[in-house]
């Protein structure tokens, strides 16, 4: 046996559940998972690593689309495999019977419970929707495909 | 029946067009219905392939 230097895999997983607070943290009202949401952004917007919170600037507008987007279905507990922690929403993001005439190419996942703080930005080829559905299908929730991974 | 900009329409009255692209980032399918040269329905399904990965490192001690 020998010792090996590493960031503990359990720590990576626990980061996703808010177990550790190295800086000033927040007061939680319960131990339940936060409510996450996702919103769509126009191709002309500027979402990215510098995004700190959800905002309406650059968000899509259109028939049957509600500002702020939709709730993320989260029945998956953050997990790990090997040395990778990972998490994926447990259902696809889906907007039904919408008309979004200005091209959009981005989905922002954010934490509605914690002041709409940003989590991740996902981009794809620019799209428009006409009296139809827009679906973002989630990848397999494992250490090599999950939507969010800490390796 | 297909939901369109003109309400529910019989699919037989519409021209159906489908498309598909796949690259390193996504696999995307779209479905369109046209009526008399007018786009009346467009749906899209995007599967993201490039997950977001944050790599972690730890520093060493000065000894």
Backbone of each chain as ProteinMPNN parsed JSONL, in Angstrom:
{"seq_chain_A": "XXXXXXXXXXXXXXXXXXXXXXXXXXXXXXXXXXXXXXXXXXXXXXXXXXXXXXXXXXXXXXXXXXXXXXXXXXXXXXXXXXXXXXXXXXXXXXXXXXXXXXXXXXXXXXXXXXXXXXXXXXXXXXXXXXXXXXXXXXXXXXXXXXXXXXX", "coords_chain_A": {"N_chain_A": [[0.842, -1.201, 0.0], [0.383, 2.288, -0.54], [0.496, 5.855, -0.109], [-1.458, 8.245, -1.918], [-1.545, 11.281, -3.626], [-4.38, 13.309, -3.979], [-7.449, 14.878, -5.027], [-10.223, 14.286, -3.185], [-12.64, 12.035, -4.337], [-15.132, 11.826, -3.208], [-15.419, 14.366, -2.17], [-15.672, 15.92, -4.485], [-18.154, 15.065, -5.333], [-19.71, 15.879, -3.194], [-19.516, 18.601, -3.385], [-21.363, 19.162, -5.332], [-23.654, 18.849, -3.911], [-23.63, 20.822, -2.085], [-22.312, 20.532, 0.377], [-19.894, 21.386, 1.485], [-18.425, 24.451, 2.577], [-16.241, 26.733, 1.799], [-16.058, 29.393, 1.72], [-18.012, 32.294, 2.661], [-21.246, 31.166, 3.127], [-24.652, 30.238, 2.392], [-27.802, 30.528, 4.116], [-29.708, 27.77, 4.552], [-33.055, 26.769, 4.119], [-33.985, 24.255, 4.246], [-33.047, 20.77, 3.899], [-33.5, 19.963, 1.407], [-33.022, 19.458, -2.142], [-32.051, 22.184, -4.25], [-34.222, 24.277, -6.26], [-33.841, 24.075, -9.599], [-33.617, 25.809, -12.707], [-34.126, 26.338, -16.255], [-33.347, 28.435, -18.976], [-33.845, 29.869, -22.234], [-31.691, 31.418, -24.637], [-31.096, 34.058, -26.982], [-29.311, 33.849, -30.103], [-27.834, 36.071, -30.422], [-27.105, 36.831, -27.922], [-24.939, 36.931, -24.984], [-24.124, 34.833, -23.26], [-22.122, 32.848, -21.053], [-19.041, 31.652, -19.59], [-18.677, 33.823, -17.95], [-21.16, 34.487, -17.035], [-23.184, 35.192, -14.291], [-25.675, 35.024, -13.134], [-29.17, 34.327, -13.755], [-30.787, 36.346, -16.174], [-32.989, 38.642, -17.846], [-32.118, 39.879, -20.11], [-31.473, 39.326, -23.413], [-32.8, 36.937, -23.377], [-34.999, 34.555, -24.917], [-38.125, 35.399, -26.458], [-41.563, 34.768, -26.986], [-44.518, 33.111, -28.288], [-46.167, 31.282, -25.844], [-43.86, 30.923, -24.393], [-42.434, 31.323, -21.292], [-40.907, 33.882, -19.456], [-37.856, 33.299, -17.783], [-37.941, 30.643, -18.084], [-38.117, 27.089, -17.668], [-38.75, 24.672, -15.042], [-36.178, 22.51, -13.913], [-36.18, 19.066, -14.02], [-35.263, 17.153, -11.37], [-34.339, 14.389, -10.293], [-32.161, 12.96, -9.919], [-29.546, 12.041, -7.884], [-26.449, 13.588, -7.132], [-23.578, 11.808, -8.17], [-20.754, 9.522, -8.231], [-18.084, 8.034, -10.139], [-15.261, 6.067, -10.591], [-12.911, 8.562, -10.55], [-14.527, 10.674, -10.998], [-17.051, 13.005, -10.421], [-20.53, 13.433, -11.01], [-23.553, 14.678, -12.6], [-26.824, 14.792, -13.919], [-29.771, 16.265, -15.238], [-32.934, 14.689, -14.639], [-34.819, 14.528, -16.583], [-35.634, 15.475, -19.944], [-35.247, 18.847, -21.215], [-38.032, 20.641, -22.1], [-40.073, 22.49, -24.248], [-43.306, 23.167, -25.18], [-45.502, 23.601, -27.956], [-44.629, 26.187, -28.796], [-43.729, 29.361, -30.227], [-40.937, 30.66, -31.496], [-39.4, 33.029, -32.969], [-37.051, 34.412, -33.386], [-33.699, 33.546, -33.833], [-32.187, 31.212, -31.638], [-29.646, 29.854, -29.505], [-28.808, 28.733, -27.132], [-28.874, 27.484, -23.804], [-29.382, 28.31, -20.487], [-28.637, 26.999, -17.371], [-29.791, 27.436, -14.152], [-29.87, 28.38, -10.631], [-32.717, 28.611, -9.053], [-33.526, 28.715, -6.44], [-31.38, 29.78, -5.053], [-31.078, 32.672, -5.452], [-31.157, 32.829, -8.246], [-28.684, 32.144, -9.258], [-26.13, 31.449, -11.662], [-25.407, 28.31, -13.24], [-24.635, 26.626, -15.461], [-23.878, 26.917, -18.972], [-25.157, 26.013, -22.041], [-24.615, 25.353, -25.403], [-25.828, 25.22, -28.829], [-26.58, 24.47, -32.282], [-28.024, 27.257, -33.994], [-31.533, 27.846, -33.726], [-34.998, 28.082, -34.729], [-38.437, 28.075, -33.737], [-41.639, 27.078, -34.785], [-44.862, 27.186, -33.949], [-44.481, 24.788, -32.569], [-42.506, 22.207, -30.933], [-39.74, 22.372, -28.686], [-37.026, 20.532, -27.743], [-34.527, 19.613, -25.486], [-32.619, 16.996, -25.249], [-31.441, 14.964, -22.656], [-28.124, 13.748, -21.885], [-26.791, 10.421, -21.164], [-26.723, 9.637, -17.738], [-23.891, 9.29, -16.541], [-20.404, 8.744, -15.683], [-18.97, 9.399, -17.928], [-20.617, 10.674, -19.701], [-22.424, 12.442, -18.523], [-24.28, 15.51, -17.961], [-23.097, 17.515, -16.36], [-19.854, 17.393, -15.09], [-17.316, 16.725, -12.724], [-14.101, 16.234, -12.886]], "CA_chain_A": [[0.0, 0.0, 0.0], [1.081, 3.575, -0.491], [-0.404, 7.004, -0.141], [-1.476, 8.936, -3.213], [-2.09, 12.634, -3.552], [-5.589, 13.394, -4.802], [-8.655, 15.518, -4.517], [-11.083, 13.141, -2.893], [-13.803, 11.932, -5.22], [-16.331, 12.109, -2.409], [-15.507, 15.825, -2.06], [-16.215, 16.43, -5.755], [-19.592, 14.775, -5.333], [-20.353, 16.673, -2.154], [-19.609, 19.98, -3.883], [-22.624, 19.257, -6.071], [-24.763, 18.866, -2.957], [-23.488, 21.96, -1.182], [-21.93, 20.065, 1.708], [-18.734, 22.136, 1.972], [-18.459, 25.902, 2.366], [-14.917, 27.3, 2.067], [-16.284, 30.824, 1.873], [-19.313, 32.588, 3.268], [-22.261, 30.393, 2.43], [-26.031, 30.717, 2.499], [-28.628, 29.834, 5.097], [-30.68, 26.955, 3.846], [-34.282, 26.572, 4.884], [-34.209, 22.819, 4.388], [-31.985, 19.971, 3.296], [-33.95, 19.541, 0.073], [-32.28, 19.98, -3.287], [-32.533, 23.47, -4.74], [-35.003, 24.275, -7.501], [-33.057, 24.544, -10.736], [-34.424, 26.152, -13.873], [-33.348, 26.574, -17.468], [-33.916, 29.448, -19.857], [-33.237, 29.902, -23.572], [-31.138, 32.726, -24.999], [-30.928, 34.35, -28.397], [-27.969, 33.66, -30.641], [-27.147, 37.369, -30.307], [-26.796, 37.07, -26.519], [-23.525, 36.752, -24.614], [-23.995, 33.961, -22.091], [-20.889, 32.068, -21.072], [-18.398, 31.426, -18.289], [-18.801, 35.033, -17.143], [-22.537, 34.661, -16.56], [-23.261, 34.941, -12.848], [-27.059, 34.788, -12.705], [-30.195, 34.466, -14.786], [-31.298, 37.682, -16.445], [-33.89, 38.624, -19.001], [-31.451, 40.437, -21.286], [-31.075, 38.316, -24.389], [-33.631, 35.733, -23.3], [-35.966, 34.466, -26.002], [-39.518, 35.725, -26.187], [-42.424, 34.214, -28.013], [-45.781, 32.516, -27.871], [-46.131, 30.168, -24.878], [-42.597, 30.861, -23.66], [-42.481, 32.15, -20.087], [-39.603, 34.386, -19.023], [-37.326, 32.499, -16.683], [-37.823, 29.273, -18.569], [-38.857, 25.983, -17.051], [-38.081, 23.962, -13.946], [-35.392, 21.329, -14.263], [-36.552, 17.873, -13.263], [-34.03, 16.722, -10.713], [-34.506, 13.207, -9.443], [-30.859, 12.289, -9.864], [-28.634, 12.461, -6.827], [-25.063, 13.619, -7.612], [-22.927, 10.518, -7.949], [-19.395, 9.471, -8.761], [-17.571, 6.768, -10.634], [-13.839, 6.323, -10.759], [-12.585, 9.795, -9.825], [-15.369, 11.721, -11.565], [-18.395, 13.25, -9.894], [-21.365, 13.831, -12.151], [-24.993, 14.889, -12.391], [-27.606, 15.118, -15.114], [-31.21, 16.337, -14.956], [-33.561, 13.387, -14.849], [-35.74, 14.586, -17.724], [-35.246, 16.442, -20.964], [-35.842, 20.19, -21.161], [-38.991, 20.617, -23.199], [-41.042, 23.564, -24.398], [-44.289, 22.652, -26.123], [-46.372, 24.539, -28.672], [-44.073, 27.542, -28.719], [-43.24, 30.004, -31.446], [-39.747, 31.46, -31.17], [-39.042, 33.38, -34.334], [-35.678, 34.907, -33.456], [-32.875, 32.365, -33.613], [-31.586, 31.041, -30.319], [-28.651, 28.783, -29.564], [-28.192, 28.631, -25.815], [-29.702, 27.238, -22.615], [-28.715, 28.58, -19.211], [-29.167, 26.308, -16.196], [-29.509, 28.296, -13.007], [-30.432, 27.96, -9.35], [-33.811, 29.516, -8.703], [-33.59, 28.815, -4.979], [-30.276, 30.593, -4.554], [-30.959, 33.969, -6.122], [-31.007, 32.662, -9.698], [-27.264, 32.072, -9.617], [-25.864, 30.634, -12.847], [-24.713, 27.027, -13.074], [-23.959, 26.196, -16.691], [-24.378, 27.427, -20.243], [-25.052, 24.966, -23.058], [-24.901, 25.929, -26.717], [-26.161, 24.282, -29.914], [-26.823, 25.201, -33.513], [-29.142, 28.201, -33.869], [-32.828, 27.287, -34.104], [-36.265, 28.786, -34.515], [-39.543, 27.13, -33.575], [-42.9, 27.62, -35.28], [-46.013, 26.405, -33.458], [-43.965, 23.436, -32.369], [-41.868, 21.846, -29.669], [-38.281, 22.374, -28.629], [-36.593, 19.599, -26.705], [-33.111, 19.343, -25.27], [-32.558, 15.653, -24.666], [-30.292, 14.831, -21.749], [-27.237, 12.602, -22.106], [-26.804, 9.387, -20.123], [-26.162, 10.134, -16.48], [-22.767, 8.49, -16.042], [-19.173, 9.519, -15.514], [-18.392, 9.792, -19.214], [-21.582, 11.387, -20.548], [-23.333, 13.303, -17.761], [-24.308, 16.91, -18.391], [-22.08, 18.216, -15.574], [-18.901, 16.44, -14.502], [-16.112, 17.246, -12.08], [-13.145, 15.133, -13.061]], "C_chain_A": [[0.87, 1.241, 0.0], [0.061, 4.688, -0.54], [-0.368, 7.645, -1.524], [-2.182, 10.27, -3.079], [-3.309, 12.746, -4.46], [-6.591, 14.352, -4.198], [-9.685, 14.402, -4.362], [-12.336, 13.148, -3.769], [-15.088, 12.24, -4.462], [-16.527, 13.619, -2.265], [-16.111, 16.424, -3.329], [-17.728, 16.229, -5.798], [-20.322, 15.68, -4.351], [-20.424, 18.152, -2.519], [-20.953, 20.187, -4.574], [-23.842, 19.262, -5.151], [-24.606, 19.95, -1.904], [-23.087, 21.579, 0.226], [-20.823, 20.935, 2.313], [-18.888, 23.626, 1.667], [-17.103, 26.483, 2.757], [-14.995, 28.812, 2.255], [-17.61, 31.036, 2.571], [-20.405, 31.909, 2.456], [-23.645, 31.013, 2.608], [-26.744, 29.935, 3.596], [-29.69, 29.058, 4.333], [-31.905, 26.714, 4.733], [-34.606, 25.101, 5.056], [-33.027, 22.09, 3.778], [-32.358, 19.503, 1.887], [-33.048, 20.127, -1.012], [-32.89, 21.305, -3.731], [-33.396, 23.277, -5.993], [-34.133, 24.876, -8.602], [-33.998, 24.836, -11.891], [-33.521, 26.311, -15.085], [-34.105, 27.538, -18.371], [-33.156, 29.447, -21.18], [-32.788, 31.316, -23.908], [-30.904, 32.836, -26.495], [-29.486, 34.136, -28.83], [-27.151, 34.944, -30.527], [-26.754, 37.684, -28.868], [-25.334, 36.74, -26.221], [-23.369, 35.91, -23.353], [-22.706, 33.142, -22.191], [-20.335, 31.928, -19.671], [-18.546, 32.64, -17.378], [-20.2, 35.293, -16.627], [-22.619, 34.299, -15.077], [-24.674, 34.612, -12.371], [-27.993, 34.889, -13.907], [-30.589, 35.928, -14.936], [-32.133, 37.661, -17.704], [-33.235, 39.174, -20.268], [-30.983, 39.312, -22.202], [-31.888, 37.04, -24.328], [-34.642, 35.722, -24.445], [-37.331, 34.957, -25.525], [-40.355, 35.113, -27.3], [-43.656, 33.576, -27.414], [-45.549, 31.29, -26.994], [-44.765, 29.968, -24.228], [-42.694, 31.833, -22.488], [-41.078, 32.587, -19.702], [-39.132, 33.631, -17.786], [-37.225, 31.031, -17.033], [-38.629, 28.27, -17.771], [-38.042, 25.364, -15.916], [-37.339, 22.746, -14.482], [-35.847, 20.166, -13.389], [-35.291, 17.243, -12.684], [-34.303, 15.581, -9.738], [-33.198, 12.442, -9.322], [-30.003, 12.882, -8.75], [-27.227, 12.529, -7.426], [-24.343, 12.333, -7.226], [-21.481, 10.601, -8.413], [-19.071, 8.064, -9.236], [-16.116, 6.997, -10.982], [-13.473, 7.536, -9.924], [-13.425, 10.963, -10.315], [-16.711, 11.806, -10.865], [-19.266, 13.759, -11.038], [-22.83, 13.981, -11.744], [-25.628, 15.273, -13.718], [-29.061, 15.298, -14.692], [-31.873, 15.012, -15.309], [-34.624, 13.396, -15.94], [-35.233, 15.639, -18.702], [-35.858, 17.804, -20.677], [-36.796, 20.283, -22.356], [-39.952, 21.795, -23.14], [-42.027, 23.112, -25.481], [-45.159, 23.773, -26.682], [-45.894, 25.978, -28.524], [-43.769, 28.057, -30.119], [-42.14, 30.962, -31.039], [-39.112, 31.823, -32.501], [-37.629, 33.934, -34.483], [-34.737, 33.777, -33.051], [-32.203, 32.373, -32.244], [-30.64, 29.85, -30.373], [-28.058, 28.44, -28.193], [-29.24, 28.352, -24.738], [-28.854, 27.492, -21.376], [-29.41, 27.774, -18.121], [-28.788, 27.147, -14.988], [-30.283, 27.831, -11.779], [-31.476, 28.971, -8.89], [-33.892, 29.732, -7.198], [-32.55, 29.78, -4.432], [-30.073, 31.836, -5.416], [-30.706, 33.898, -7.609], [-29.551, 32.615, -10.148], [-27.033, 31.076, -10.748], [-25.107, 29.357, -12.5], [-23.942, 26.651, -14.335], [-24.658, 26.778, -17.914], [-24.121, 26.356, -21.305], [-25.454, 25.545, -24.408], [-25.138, 24.824, -27.742], [-26.386, 25.123, -31.16], [-28.071, 26.059, -33.41], [-30.428, 27.603, -34.439], [-33.921, 28.334, -34.008], [-37.348, 27.714, -34.4], [-40.828, 27.814, -34.03], [-44.045, 26.709, -34.857], [-45.615, 24.955, -33.184], [-43.307, 23.254, -31.015], [-40.352, 21.986, -29.79], [-37.865, 21.51, -27.455], [-35.076, 19.509, -26.677], [-33.038, 18.007, -24.535], [-31.28, 15.5, -23.848], [-29.435, 13.626, -22.117], [-27.407, 11.574, -20.982], [-26.107, 9.907, -18.874], [-25.089, 9.174, -15.964], [-21.49, 9.324, -16.113], [-18.539, 9.954, -16.829], [-19.338, 10.629, -20.072], [-22.408, 12.441, -19.822], [-23.219, 14.772, -18.172], [-23.26, 17.744, -17.659], [-21.163, 17.189, -14.931], [-17.749, 17.196, -13.857], [-15.108, 16.11, -12.06], [-11.892, 15.372, -12.235]], "O_chain_A": [[1.992, 1.214, 0.505], [-1.082, 4.495, -0.954], [0.649, 7.587, -2.214], [-3.263, 10.372, -2.5], [-3.257, 12.31, -5.611], [-6.577, 14.603, -2.993], [-9.971, 13.671, -5.309], [-13.0, 14.175, -3.907], [-16.014, 12.84, -5.007], [-17.659, 14.1, -2.24], [-16.953, 17.32, -3.263], [-18.477, 17.101, -6.239], [-21.409, 16.183, -4.637], [-21.289, 18.876, -2.025], [-21.595, 21.228, -4.43], [-24.937, 19.638, -5.57], [-25.366, 19.992, -0.936], [-23.489, 22.245, 1.181], [-20.819, 21.188, 3.518], [-19.418, 24.005, 0.623], [-16.85, 26.702, 3.941], [-14.119, 29.426, 2.866], [-18.253, 30.086, 3.018], [-20.472, 32.065, 1.237], [-23.766, 32.192, 2.94], [-26.342, 28.828, 3.954], [-30.466, 29.626, 3.565], [-31.787, 26.486, 5.937], [-35.411, 24.735, 5.912], [-32.122, 22.706, 3.215], [-31.621, 18.744, 1.259], [-32.402, 21.156, -0.816], [-34.095, 21.52, -3.602], [-33.309, 22.261, -6.682], [-33.743, 26.041, -8.535], [-35.04, 24.198, -12.039], [-32.3, 26.407, -14.955], [-35.326, 27.467, -18.509], [-31.984, 29.076, -21.24], [-33.426, 32.291, -23.511], [-30.568, 31.866, -27.174], [-28.56, 34.231, -28.024], [-25.921, 34.907, -30.536], [-26.127, 38.714, -28.62], [-24.589, 36.32, -27.107], [-22.57, 36.241, -22.477], [-22.265, 32.791, -23.285], [-21.059, 32.066, -18.686], [-18.541, 32.496, -16.155], [-20.408, 36.229, -15.855], [-22.174, 33.227, -14.665], [-24.848, 33.991, -11.323], [-27.643, 35.462, -14.939], [-30.709, 36.656, -13.95], [-31.997, 36.762, -18.534], [-33.737, 38.961, -21.371], [-30.192, 38.457, -21.803], [-31.687, 36.144, -25.148], [-35.088, 36.78, -24.888], [-37.637, 34.926, -24.333], [-39.887, 34.965, -28.429], [-43.816, 33.509, -26.195], [-44.817, 30.374, -27.371], [-44.536, 28.947, -23.578], [-42.996, 33.013, -22.667], [-40.164, 31.765, -19.63], [-39.908, 33.362, -16.868], [-36.521, 30.266, -16.373], [-39.703, 28.586, -17.26], [-36.822, 25.514, -15.844], [-37.811, 22.052, -15.382], [-35.889, 20.278, -12.163], [-34.378, 16.854, -13.413], [-34.471, 15.784, -8.536], [-33.146, 11.389, -8.686], [-29.776, 14.091, -8.701], [-26.838, 11.621, -8.16], [-24.48, 11.836, -6.108], [-21.042, 11.63, -8.926], [-19.668, 7.071, -8.818], [-15.772, 8.005, -11.599], [-13.698, 7.543, -8.714], [-13.078, 12.119, -10.075], [-17.421, 10.809, -10.731], [-18.776, 14.443, -11.936], [-23.272, 13.488, -10.706], [-25.036, 15.987, -14.527], [-29.542, 14.537, -13.851], [-31.403, 14.298, -16.195], [-35.261, 12.374, -16.192], [-34.506, 16.561, -18.333], [-36.867, 17.905, -19.979], [-36.398, 20.03, -23.492], [-40.566, 22.06, -22.106], [-41.616, 22.721, -26.573], [-45.499, 24.737, -25.998], [-46.666, 26.869, -28.171], [-43.578, 27.287, -31.061], [-42.375, 31.943, -30.334], [-38.378, 31.029, -33.089], [-37.071, 33.927, -35.58], [-34.959, 33.121, -32.034], [-31.721, 33.401, -31.768], [-30.814, 28.945, -31.19], [-26.946, 27.921, -28.105], [-30.339, 28.906, -24.758], [-27.754, 26.957, -21.237], [-30.628, 27.856, -17.963], [-27.629, 27.524, -14.813], [-31.206, 27.021, -11.863], [-31.144, 30.051, -8.401], [-34.281, 30.806, -6.737], [-32.805, 30.507, -3.472], [-29.021, 32.016, -6.029], [-30.103, 34.806, -8.18], [-29.224, 32.997, -11.271], [-27.647, 30.01, -10.795], [-24.279, 29.333, -11.589], [-22.74, 26.39, -14.282], [-25.85, 27.085, -17.894], [-23.003, 25.861, -21.444], [-26.515, 26.156, -24.537], [-24.724, 23.678, -27.568], [-26.383, 26.352, -31.094], [-29.064, 25.647, -32.811], [-30.421, 26.947, -35.481], [-33.79, 29.336, -33.305], [-37.195, 26.598, -34.897], [-41.076, 28.975, -33.706], [-44.175, 25.59, -35.355], [-46.338, 24.023, -33.532], [-43.517, 24.033, -30.085], [-39.768, 21.75, -30.848], [-38.294, 21.726, -26.321], [-34.428, 19.348, -27.711], [-33.358, 17.914, -23.35], [-30.19, 15.86, -24.292], [-29.943, 12.612, -22.597], [-28.078, 11.832, -19.983], [-25.048, 10.531, -18.945], [-25.338, 8.359, -15.077], [-21.51, 10.473, -16.554], [-17.65, 10.805, -16.828], [-18.912, 11.228, -21.06], [-23.041, 13.268, -20.478], [-22.181, 15.21, -18.668], [-22.606, 18.589, -18.269], [-21.625, 16.234, -14.307], [-17.27, 18.194, -14.397], [-15.252, 15.147, -11.307], [-10.973, 14.552, -12.254]]}, "seq_chain_B": "XXXXXXXXXXXXXXXXXXXXXXXXXXXXXXXXXXXXXXXXXXXXXXXXXXXXXXXXXXXXXXX", "coords_chain_B": {"N_chain_B": [[-53.544, 14.991, -36.902], [-51.968, 18.138, -37.062], [-50.394, 20.567, -35.12], [-50.404, 23.912, -36.014], [-49.49, 27.199, -37.265], [-51.863, 28.018, -38.163], [-53.717, 26.805, -36.695], [-55.067, 23.538, -35.793], [-54.258, 21.206, -38.253], [-54.964, 18.927, -40.92], [-52.659, 16.408, -41.558], [-52.36, 15.475, -44.114], [-52.776, 17.616, -45.744], [-50.513, 18.997, -45.725], [-47.059, 19.721, -46.489], [-44.38, 17.748, -45.616], [-41.244, 18.16, -44.136], [-38.074, 17.019, -43.183], [-35.105, 17.091, -41.199], [-31.639, 16.56, -40.298], [-28.794, 16.892, -38.307], [-25.481, 16.151, -37.313], [-22.797, 16.585, -35.196], [-19.693, 17.19, -33.431], [-20.678, 18.403, -31.182], [-23.464, 18.182, -30.963], [-26.524, 16.363, -31.653], [-29.019, 16.741, -33.797], [-32.418, 16.942, -34.687], [-34.916, 18.047, -36.925], [-38.281, 18.947, -37.664], [-40.502, 19.909, -40.074], [-43.518, 21.45, -41.244], [-45.14, 22.483, -44.12], [-47.396, 24.723, -45.707], [-48.822, 25.561, -48.599], [-46.422, 26.842, -49.462], [-45.744, 28.133, -47.146], [-44.215, 28.183, -43.998], [-45.557, 26.423, -41.406], [-45.285, 24.931, -39.177], [-42.704, 24.028, -36.966], [-40.591, 21.921, -35.328], [-38.006, 21.018, -33.022], [-35.467, 18.815, -31.937], [-32.834, 18.574, -29.819], [-29.922, 16.878, -28.956], [-27.459, 17.136, -26.693], [-23.988, 16.56, -26.943], [-21.551, 17.17, -25.987], [-20.532, 17.236, -22.95], [-20.218, 19.326, -20.026], [-17.205, 19.636, -18.452], [-15.446, 19.969, -15.526], [-12.215, 20.207, -14.507], [-10.202, 19.099, -11.78], [-7.594, 20.067, -9.559], [-4.903, 19.696, -7.246], [-2.673, 21.537, -5.194], [0.902, 21.398, -4.507], [3.033, 21.119, -1.579], [5.468, 23.483, -0.432], [8.533, 22.343, 0.191]], "CA_chain_B": [[-53.653, 16.449, -36.932], [-50.719, 18.809, -36.735], [-50.545, 21.934, -34.612], [-49.745, 24.846, -36.926], [-49.794, 28.616, -37.042], [-53.242, 28.217, -38.609], [-54.552, 25.892, -35.917], [-54.884, 22.123, -36.1], [-54.478, 20.927, -39.677], [-54.778, 17.541, -41.348], [-51.299, 16.227, -42.074], [-52.445, 15.214, -45.556], [-52.813, 18.888, -46.457], [-49.242, 19.676, -45.48], [-45.814, 19.131, -46.99], [-43.512, 17.438, -44.479], [-39.801, 18.188, -44.394], [-37.314, 16.633, -41.998], [-33.665, 17.275, -41.332], [-30.83, 15.985, -39.227], [-27.365, 17.199, -38.332], [-24.718, 15.584, -36.202], [-21.397, 17.007, -35.137], [-19.084, 16.85, -32.141], [-21.383, 19.057, -30.081], [-24.896, 17.893, -30.851], [-27.263, 15.566, -32.621], [-30.239, 17.543, -33.873], [-33.424, 16.599, -35.697], [-36.015, 19.0, -36.991], [-39.453, 18.517, -38.417], [-41.249, 21.084, -40.543], [-44.684, 21.285, -42.098], [-45.371, 23.654, -44.96], [-48.713, 24.803, -46.335], [-48.808, 26.561, -49.687], [-45.132, 27.542, -49.409], [-45.588, 28.851, -45.872], [-43.856, 27.338, -42.856], [-46.636, 26.526, -40.408], [-44.898, 24.181, -37.969], [-41.298, 23.592, -36.911], [-40.165, 21.4, -34.037], [-36.585, 20.655, -33.011], [-34.97, 18.03, -30.802], [-31.37, 18.661, -29.74], [-29.229, 16.085, -27.944], [-26.101, 17.653, -26.519], [-23.013, 15.469, -26.836], [-20.332, 17.64, -25.325], [-20.844, 17.597, -21.568], [-19.314, 20.29, -19.418], [-16.323, 18.954, -17.513], [-14.537, 20.799, -14.76], [-11.13, 19.379, -13.986], [-9.76, 19.529, -10.459], [-6.177, 19.85, -9.268], [-4.469, 20.141, -5.933], [-1.309, 22.051, -5.201], [1.878, 20.719, -3.67], [3.642, 21.919, -0.523], [6.853, 23.889, -0.592], [9.326, 21.65, 1.224]], "C_chain_B": [[-52.33, 17.063, -36.449], [-51.024, 20.223, -36.227], [-49.756, 22.886, -35.51], [-50.1, 26.284, -36.541], [-51.225, 28.946, -37.452], [-54.219, 27.322, -37.848], [-54.262, 24.443, -36.292], [-55.199, 21.88, -37.569], [-54.232, 19.45, -39.955], [-53.408, 17.405, -41.985], [-51.296, 16.033, -43.589], [-52.43, 16.502, -46.374], [-51.46, 19.59, -46.444], [-48.085, 18.948, -46.142], [-44.87, 18.963, -45.81], [-42.05, 17.466, -44.907], [-39.087, 17.862, -43.086], [-35.827, 16.842, -42.248], [-32.93, 16.745, -40.126], [-29.393, 16.464, -39.388], [-26.71, 16.528, -37.136], [-23.29, 16.084, -36.303], [-20.868, 16.679, -33.741], [-19.897, 17.368, -30.959], [-22.807, 18.576, -29.877], [-25.385, 16.934, -31.928], [-28.655, 16.181, -32.664], [-31.138, 17.088, -35.021], [-34.455, 17.713, -35.737], [-37.092, 18.495, -37.942], [-40.249, 19.766, -38.795], [-42.477, 20.637, -41.333], [-44.941, 22.599, -42.817], [-46.764, 23.564, -45.572], [-48.691, 25.937, -47.343], [-47.589, 27.475, -49.559], [-44.913, 28.362, -48.139], [-45.249, 27.856, -44.757], [-44.91, 27.516, -41.768], [-46.329, 25.733, -39.133], [-43.424, 23.827, -38.068], [-40.981, 23.172, -35.487], [-38.73, 20.924, -34.141], [-36.287, 19.836, -31.76], [-33.446, 18.031, -30.852], [-30.874, 17.725, -28.631], [-27.798, 16.595, -27.858], [-25.142, 16.501, -26.298], [-21.775, 15.88, -26.054], [-20.682, 18.127, -23.921], [-19.826, 18.605, -21.054], [-18.514, 19.583, -18.328], [-15.423, 19.972, -16.839], [-13.446, 19.902, -14.189], [-10.641, 19.945, -12.661], [-8.273, 19.213, -10.274], [-5.92, 20.262, -7.829], [-3.018, 20.577, -6.014], [-0.384, 21.233, -4.313], [2.404, 21.662, -2.594], [5.044, 22.342, -0.94], [7.672, 23.244, 0.523], [10.815, 21.838, 0.964]], "O_chain_B": [[-51.681, 16.547, -35.539], [-51.804, 20.964, -36.826], [-48.563, 22.678, -35.736], [-50.889, 26.536, -35.631], [-51.74, 30.018, -37.131], [-55.357, 27.103, -38.263], [-53.314, 24.164, -37.026], [-56.248, 22.282, -38.072], [-53.401, 18.81, -39.31], [-53.039, 18.196, -42.852], [-50.329, 16.391, -44.263], [-52.108, 16.481, -47.562], [-51.281, 20.637, -47.067], [-48.118, 17.733, -46.333], [-44.591, 19.921, -45.09], [-41.673, 16.868, -45.914], [-39.449, 18.365, -42.022], [-35.362, 16.772, -43.385], [-33.517, 16.509, -39.07], [-28.846, 16.44, -40.49], [-27.324, 16.365, -36.082], [-22.661, 16.013, -37.358], [-21.52, 15.977, -32.968], [-19.808, 16.826, -29.858], [-23.306, 18.56, -28.752], [-24.743, 16.733, -32.959], [-29.384, 16.144, -31.673], [-30.693, 16.882, -36.15], [-34.825, 18.261, -34.698], [-36.839, 17.734, -38.875], [-40.616, 20.57, -37.937], [-42.474, 19.598, -41.994], [-44.956, 23.672, -42.214], [-47.246, 22.482, -45.908], [-48.561, 27.109, -46.99], [-47.704, 28.701, -49.549], [-44.002, 29.188, -48.074], [-45.908, 26.829, -44.6], [-45.125, 28.622, -41.272], [-47.036, 25.857, -38.133], [-42.948, 23.382, -39.113], [-41.088, 23.967, -34.554], [-38.283, 20.483, -35.2], [-36.788, 20.125, -30.673], [-32.846, 17.546, -31.811], [-31.36, 17.783, -27.502], [-27.028, 16.501, -28.814], [-25.444, 15.57, -25.553], [-21.047, 15.038, -25.527], [-21.077, 19.277, -23.729], [-18.72, 18.719, -21.582], [-19.082, 19.007, -17.4], [-14.727, 20.742, -17.501], [-13.733, 18.946, -13.469], [-10.671, 21.159, -12.458], [-7.773, 18.208, -10.779], [-6.645, 21.085, -7.27], [-2.238, 20.048, -6.805], [-0.842, 20.465, -3.467], [2.233, 22.877, -2.697], [5.717, 21.649, -1.703], [7.498, 23.59, 1.692], [11.643, 21.331, 1.722]]}, "name": "protein", "num_of_chains": 2, "seq": "XXXXXXXXXXXXXXXXXXXXXXXXXXXXXXXXXXXXXXXXXXXXXXXXXXXXXXXXXXXXXXXXXXXXXXXXXXXXXXXXXXXXXXXXXXXXXXXXXXXXXXXXXXXXXXXXXXXXXXXXXXXXXXXXXXXXXXXXXXXXXXXXXXXXXXXXXXXXXXXXXXXXXXXXXXXXXXXXXXXXXXXXXXXXXXXXXXXXXXXXXXXXXXXXXXXXXX"}
